[in-house]
C-alpha cells in the first residue's frame, strides 16, 4: 500500500491539515470511520503519538468525534443544524416534508446538472454502482422500503459528490440523516401505491443515464421531475387520507357507543387502498 509521507517541522499539525483537506474535499464524509490508529499511522508513515495529537486537534476543531468503535468524521454543520430538522420530519407533519422536498427540488436539479458536467470516471462509476444497488433492492424487496431507501439515499449523495461543489456536498452530507428520513418517509407513503415503485426507479434511471452520458440539461430536468413527482404524489395521498378520515368520523358519529366505531377508525388507519389517477 502506498504511503502518504509527511515530513514537516510540526508533524502533528501537518497530519491534521492533511486529514482536514481530505474531509473538506469530500474524500472523507460525515459519519465515515477512520482507520484504526495503528493502521492510519502506518498509512501516513507517522508515529502514533503524532497521529494522536493530530486527531485531538481535529476533534477540538469539531471535524472529528470519538465514539463507540473508533473515530468518526463529524458533519461540518454539526448536530445543532441537522438534529432539529430531523426531529421536525419525525413529526410526520406534511408541511415539513413539503418544505424539505421544495428545498431538495432546488438543489437536486443543480447537483445533477453539475455532476453531468464535472463527474470523473470514478464519480460515474460510483453513481452507477449505487443505482445498480437500488435496482437490486427494488427487485428483491416486496414489503420493506428500508433497503431500497438506503440505496436511494446513497445514490443521491453520490450525485452531490460528483457535482464537485464543496458547499453543496457538505450541506447535503451534513443533512444525510434528514435525507434518509425524508426518503424513507416518502417511500413508506408511496410504497404500496400501484405502479409507483416502478415509476420511482424509472425516474432515478433517467437521472443516472443523463449524468453518465454527460447531458447536463437532461440530468437537471430528470432530477427536478423526480422531486416534483414525489411532492405531488404525497400531496394527493394526504388529501385522500383526509377525505377518508372525515368520512369515517361522520360514520362513527352515527354508531352507538359500543366500541365498534373506534375499531373502524383503527382499521381505516391501516387501509392503503388509495390509487392515484
Phi and psi in degrees as a GROMACS rama.xvg file:
@    title "Ramachandran Plot"
@    xaxis  label "Phi"
@    yaxis  label "Psi"
@TYPE xy
-67.0344  146.747  UNK-2
-111.393  138.717  UNK-3
-89.2106  99.244  UNK-4
-81.8745  130.342  UNK-5
-126.525  118.988  UNK-6
-137.091  55.042  UNK-7
-91.7954  179.408  UNK-8
-65.044  -49.4832  UNK-9
-101.283  91.4791  UNK-10
-62.2587  -46.9342  UNK-11
-60.7579  -41.5155  UNK-12
-65.865  -38.3623  UNK-13
-66.482  -39.952  UNK-14
-62.482  -43.7272  UNK-15
-60.57  -42.696  UNK-16
-64.4729  -38.4024  UNK-17
-63.659  -47.5494  UNK-18
-67.2712  -37.2877  UNK-19
-61.6103  -40.0016  UNK-20
-64.6606  -35.709  UNK-21
-65.5937  -35.8505  UNK-22
-69.9863  -45.8521  UNK-23
-67.4955  -32.5974  UNK-24
-83.1328  -6.35536  UNK-25
92.2693  1.84211  UNK-26
-66.5552  -33.4251  UNK-27
-110.939  122.29  UNK-28
-102.355  156.53  UNK-29
-52.6398  131.635  UNK-30
94.7656  -15.9506  UNK-31
-66.2979  139.66  UNK-32
-95.893  131.834  UNK-33
-70.4531  159.333  UNK-34
-57.5712  157.864  UNK-35
-57.1983  151.53  UNK-36
-52.5995  -46.5593  UNK-37
-62.8074  -44.7069  UNK-38
-66.7467  -40.3341  UNK-39
-69.122  -40.2556  UNK-40
-61.8693  -40.167  UNK-41
-66.5919  -41.2479  UNK-42
-63.7546  -39.62  UNK-43
-86.8474  -8.23516  UNK-44
59.7454  48.3638  UNK-45
-130.607  166.385  UNK-46
-75.4904  155.501  UNK-47
-65.3143  -37.8651  UNK-48
-61.3564  -39.5137  UNK-49
-66.0101  -40.9397  UNK-50
-64.1123  -42.7526  UNK-51
-60.2879  -40.9365  UNK-52
-65.0851  -40.1557  UNK-53
-63.9944  -41.9087  UNK-54
-65.0035  -36.7666  UNK-55
-62.8811  -41.169  UNK-56
-60.7035  -42.5889  UNK-57
-71.0537  -32.0675  UNK-58
-65.9196  -41.1766  UNK-59
-62.8792  -31.1138  UNK-60
-82.7905  -4.94393  UNK-61
82.6988  11.9084  UNK-62
-89.3512  -23.4108  UNK-63
-127.91  156.507  UNK-64
-143.736  138.392  UNK-65
-85.4167  136.319  UNK-66
-147.48  -169.857  UNK-67
-64.5585  120.237  UNK-68
92.2412  2.45506  UNK-69
146.228  -160.482  UNK-70
-110.511  132.459  UNK-71
-122.552  153.125  UNK-72
-76.573  130.821  UNK-73
-83.3334  156.702  UNK-74
-69.117  133.281  UNK-75
-64.0337  -28.0154  UNK-76
-89.6706  -9.90398  UNK-77
80.383  162.778  UNK-78
-64.6041  -26.0258  UNK-79
-64.1991  -19.4982  UNK-80
-90.5001  -49.0326  UNK-81
-83.472  -34.3207  UNK-82
-62.1488  -46.9157  UNK-83
-61.0635  -35.4722  UNK-84
-67.7597  -39.4202  UNK-85
-64.0225  -42.8776  UNK-86
-62.6958  -35.9677  UNK-87
-63.1504  -44.3913  UNK-88
-67.3192  -31.9879  UNK-89
-69.5183  -15.2771  UNK-90
-72.7604  -12.4506  UNK-91
59.3686  25.5253  UNK-92
-71.9648  125.626  UNK-93
-55.8037  -38.1055  UNK-94
-61.8312  -39.0405  UNK-95
-68.4438  -37.6271  UNK-96
-64.8929  -42.7641  UNK-97
-66.9064  -36.6438  UNK-98
-62.954  -43.0037  UNK-99
-67.3961  -39.7214  UNK-100
-65.4893  -34.9768  UNK-101
-63.6355  -42.5209  UNK-102
-62.4483  -46.2658  UNK-103
-63.0966  -36.0852  UNK-104
-59.8273  -36.3087  UNK-105
-74.0335  -36.3485  UNK-106
-86.0006  -40.472  UNK-107
-60.23  -44.1497  UNK-108
-61.7177  -42.4397  UNK-109
-65.9407  -41.9183  UNK-110
-62.6827  -43.8001  UNK-111
-64.3162  -39.2157  UNK-112
-59.1983  -51.0609  UNK-113
-69.2147  -33.7378  UNK-114
-61.9557  -40.8021  UNK-115
-63.6914  -34.3473  UNK-116
-81.0133  -36.8752  UNK-117
-111.406  -11.3988  UNK-118
-59.3391  134.312  UNK-119
-81.1697  172.969  UNK-120
-58.3187  -39.9683  UNK-121
-66.1558  -39.3128  UNK-122
-60.9975  -45.7083  UNK-123
-64.435  -36.9005  UNK-124
-62.6122  -38.586  UNK-125
-69.1162  -44.1804  UNK-126
-59.1187  -44.3317  UNK-127
-64.0071  -43.4051  UNK-128
-61.7904  -42.3447  UNK-129
-69.4893  -33.7382  UNK-130
-66.4631  -41.3858  UNK-131
-61.9289  -37.8276  UNK-132
-63.4811  -42.2569  UNK-133
-63.8676  -40.9993  UNK-134
-62.6432  -42.3386  UNK-135
-66.1358  -41.4088  UNK-136
-64.3705  -37.4776  UNK-137
-62.4465  -41.3288  UNK-138
-71.5239  -31.3442  UNK-139
-93.9904  -24.0841  UNK-140
-91.0685  131.12  UNK-141
-111.332  -35.5262  UNK-142
-133.123  -14.0455  UNK-143
-111.534  115.449  UNK-144
-79.2783  -5.59651  UNK-145
-66.2783  -42.079  UNK-146
-66.3977  -43.199  UNK-147
-65.0439  -35.4041  UNK-148
-66.7272  -38.1101  UNK-149
-59.7654  -46.9307  UNK-150
-66.2294  -37.1443  UNK-151
-59.8758  -48.8291  UNK-152
-60.4518  -46.0452  UNK-153
-62.842  -36.7516  UNK-154
-61.5115  -47.3622  UNK-155
-66.5648  -39.0322  UNK-156
-65.6115  -33.7465  UNK-157
-66.4331  -29.7039  UNK-158
-70.2116  -40.4343  UNK-159
-62.1924  -39.8523  UNK-160
-63.6358  -42.4804  UNK-161
-69.901  -17.0831  UNK-162
-70.9953  -21.8489  UNK-163
55.6561  35.3557  UNK-164
-111.683  107.118  UNK-165
-64.4036  -37.471  UNK-166
-62.5943  -46.7243  UNK-167
-63.0096  -44.4359  UNK-168
-60.5905  -46.9416  UNK-169
-75.0323  -35.3048  UNK-170
-62.5053  -48.8591  UNK-171
-73.9544  -31.4483  UNK-172
-66.2783  -39.5929  UNK-173
-66.4483  -24.9267  UNK-174
-94.7329  18.572  UNK-175
-54.7147  -44.7733  UNK-176
-65.4983  -37.1461  UNK-177
-66.2173  -43.2019  UNK-178
-60.8143  -44.5326  UNK-179
-64.95  -42.7935  UNK-180
-61.9374  -42.7229  UNK-181
-63.9189  -45.2411  UNK-182
-63.01  -44.9754  UNK-183
-65.6722  -41.678  UNK-184
-62.7807  -44.7108  UNK-185
-62.365  -44.2664  UNK-186
-66.7897  -35.7987  UNK-187
-62.6231  -37.1329  UNK-188
-74.9379  -36.674  UNK-189
-94.0209  -17.3202  UNK-190
-55.804  -44.1498  UNK-191
-90.5653  -0.263039  UNK-192
-74.049  129.824  UNK-193
-57.2421  125.287  UNK-194
83.6826  -11.4391  UNK-195
-71.185  -39.3284  UNK-196
-57.2392  -44.2348  UNK-197
-65.7281  -38.2826  UNK-198
-62.2771  -44.3348  UNK-199
-61.7962  -41.7672  UNK-200
-64.3752  -41.7254  UNK-201
-62.2913  -37.3576  UNK-202
-65.939  -42.2282  UNK-203
-65.136  -37.1205  UNK-204
-62.1203  -39.4261  UNK-205
-64.2006  -40.1396  UNK-206
-64.5702  -48.1513  UNK-207
-56.593  -49.3916  UNK-208
-64.2168  -39.987  UNK-209
-66.5876  -39.9827  UNK-210
-66.1844  -46.6057  UNK-211
-65.8211  -28.2165  UNK-212
-88.1675  -5.72128  UNK-213
78.1248  18.9613  UNK-214
-91.6204  93.5331  UNK-215
-64.1725  -44.1571  UNK-216
-66.5925  -40.4635  UNK-217
-65.4664  -37.546  UNK-218
-64.0465  -44.8201  UNK-219
-62.0939  -47.0413  UNK-220
-61.9536  -40.4776  UNK-221
-68.1967  -41.3078  UNK-222
-65.5768  -43.5975  UNK-223
-66.6722  -39.7554  UNK-224
-62.634  -38.0231  UNK-225
-62.3945  -49.6958  UNK-226
-66.792  -40.4662  UNK-227
-64.3947  -37.4356  UNK-228
-62.8116  -46.5591  UNK-229
-59.4831  -45.4263  UNK-230
-62.3759  -46.2853  UNK-231
-65.693  -40.5443  UNK-232
-65.2243  -43.4812  UNK-233
-62.5597  -38.5359  UNK-234
-62.3255  -43.3191  UNK-235
-65.2995  -39.2971  UNK-236
-64.5642  -44.2558  UNK-237
-62.6217  -39.6606  UNK-238
-64.1197  -42.5809  UNK-239
-65.3682  -40.8951  UNK-240
-63.145  -40.3298  UNK-241
-64.9787  -40.4448  UNK-242
-63.2833  -42.3925  UNK-243
-63.4845  -42.7542  UNK-244
-62.9585  -41.614  UNK-245
-65.35  -40.977  UNK-246
-63.123  -41.7057  UNK-247
-67.8055  -36.0156  UNK-248
-62.8809  -38.3302  UNK-249
-65.5627  -40.3337  UNK-250
-65.0308  -45.7254  UNK-251
-63.159  -34.7017  UNK-252
-63.983  -18.6842  UNK-253
-101.18  4.4396  UNK-254
-98.7487  134.195  UNK-255
-56.6629  153.48  UNK-256
-75.7707  65.1012  UNK-257
-109.156  9.04461  UNK-258
92.7569  -12.7993  UNK-259
-68.8994  -30.3203  UNK-260
-62.7738  -42.286  UNK-261
-64.4594  -36.4942  UNK-262
-63.7816  -38.0302  UNK-263
-63.0679  -44.1391  UNK-264
-62.1904  -39.2589  UNK-265
-66.035  -40.2766  UNK-266
-65.2983  -38.1474  UNK-267
-64.8553  -34.2116  UNK-268
-63.2971  -26.702  UNK-269
-92.255  -4.32783  UNK-270
-73.2008  144.944  UNK-271
-144.298  44.7914  UNK-272
-90.9609  -5.76046  UNK-273
-67.1382  136.06  UNK-274
-127.408  139.42  UNK-275
-78.9775  149.053  UNK-276
